[in-house]
Amino acid sequence: MGASYFANHYFSIVVAFTVGIGILIVQSIIFLHRKNKQLKK
């Protein structure tokens, strides 16, 4: 029980961490894209 519980807990932490980093990357890409559009005008 202890080992499987720890594995599930670790897996959920890794998933949450990956999702958080993915969201940050997407937000920075959108921000840079908007900045480039403003510079072209």
Backbone bond lengths (Angstrom), bond angles and torsions (degrees), N, CA, C in turn:
res aa  C-N    CA-C-N  psi(-1)  N-CA   C-N-CA  omega(-1)  CA-C   N-CA-C  phi
1 M - - - 1.470 - - 1.532 109.81 -
2 G 1.336 117.12 -47.84 1.459 119.74 -176.18 1.520 112.60 -61.11
3 A 1.338 116.44 -44.62 1.462 120.02 -176.78 1.528 110.60 -66.60
4 S 1.324 116.66 -45.05 1.465 119.12 -178.20 1.530 110.33 -67.21
5 Y 1.333 116.93 -36.74 1.467 119.99 178.35 1.531 109.78 -63.15
6 F 1.324 116.50 -43.75 1.464 120.69 179.77 1.528 110.17 -63.91
7 A 1.334 116.60 -40.21 1.468 120.46 -179.94 1.527 110.12 -63.44
8 N 1.324 117.04 -43.99 1.467 120.25 179.45 1.528 110.21 -64.85
9 H 1.318 116.92 -42.50 1.465 121.56 -179.88 1.533 109.81 -62.75
10 Y 1.333 116.98 -44.92 1.466 121.86 179.62 1.525 109.99 -62.44
11 F 1.345 116.22 -42.74 1.465 120.69 -179.28 1.527 110.72 -61.49
12 S 1.342 116.70 -43.45 1.472 119.54 -179.12 1.528 110.74 -66.79
13 I 1.328 117.36 -35.32 1.471 120.60 177.58 1.532 109.65 -65.08
14 V 1.329 116.48 -44.13 1.472 120.56 -179.94 1.528 109.98 -63.00
15 V 1.338 117.03 -42.15 1.470 120.47 179.91 1.529 110.17 -63.60
16 A 1.329 116.98 -45.86 1.465 120.48 -179.78 1.531 110.32 -62.69
17 F 1.330 116.89 -40.41 1.462 121.95 179.65 1.529 110.46 -63.45
18 T 1.350 115.84 -45.13 1.466 120.76 -179.66 1.521 111.05 -63.85
19 V 1.331 116.50 -43.00 1.470 120.52 179.79 1.530 109.99 -63.41
20 G 1.327 116.60 -42.63 1.461 120.21 179.68 1.520 111.97 -61.25
21 I 1.333 116.60 -44.09 1.470 120.10 179.46 1.526 110.01 -66.37
22 G 1.344 116.46 -39.24 1.466 120.23 178.89 1.522 111.23 -60.75
23 I 1.329 116.26 -42.41 1.472 120.61 179.52 1.529 109.99 -64.28
24 L 1.329 117.13 -41.68 1.468 120.35 179.30 1.525 110.70 -62.44
25 I 1.337 116.85 -42.58 1.470 120.90 -179.65 1.525 109.92 -63.49
26 V 1.347 116.34 -45.43 1.467 120.10 -179.42 1.529 110.29 -62.31
27 Q 1.320 117.26 -43.06 1.469 120.59 -179.84 1.529 110.94 -62.83
28 S 1.332 117.48 -41.80 1.465 119.94 -179.30 1.525 110.54 -67.77
29 I 1.351 117.41 -36.50 1.471 120.52 178.50 1.526 109.40 -65.34
30 I 1.345 117.06 -44.14 1.469 120.80 179.59 1.528 109.60 -63.08
31 F 1.330 116.66 -42.14 1.466 120.73 -179.58 1.529 110.55 -61.92
32 L 1.339 117.47 -46.34 1.463 121.00 179.86 1.519 110.42 -65.19
33 H 1.336 117.26 -37.93 1.462 121.12 -179.77 1.527 110.03 -63.06
34 R 1.335 116.65 -44.14 1.466 120.31 178.52 1.525 110.77 -64.56
35 K 1.331 116.35 -39.37 1.465 121.17 -179.75 1.533 109.66 -62.47
36 N 1.328 116.74 -43.26 1.464 120.72 179.32 1.524 110.69 -63.91
37 K 1.334 117.42 -39.60 1.470 120.42 178.89 1.522 110.05 -62.59
38 Q 1.334 117.30 -41.68 1.464 120.87 -179.42 1.530 110.28 -65.79
39 L 1.331 117.55 -37.28 1.461 120.63 -179.25 1.526 110.51 -67.80
40 K 1.334 118.09 -35.82 1.464 121.29 -178.64 1.527 110.92 -67.14
41 K 1.326 117.62 -33.67 1.469 120.40 178.03 1.534 108.99 -72.02
